[in-house]
């Protein structure tokens, strides 16, 4: 799988530095990177303190410079570190970790 993370085209880089809160509101860390697939126009992942979080279900609050994650803090903290570039096998590993089909 070819990943196209064109930083200059990535509209989500503004989220980098946002505080990340888990499903219960507990701080988990900060968004240190966003992975954007330019050909599909989709955000694939955010990296929170080096740990990969799928983009599905994220709830950004730009006015408060934070992102609400739909996962518990421990699930995020035990997630695989972001692979660069992410491969198809990595995608499957992350999805399994979060229980996504």
Helices and strands as residue ranges (DSSP letters): G 7-9, G 13-15, E 19-21, E 27-37, E 42-48, E 51-54, E 59-61, G 62-64, E 66-68, H 73-77, H 88-97
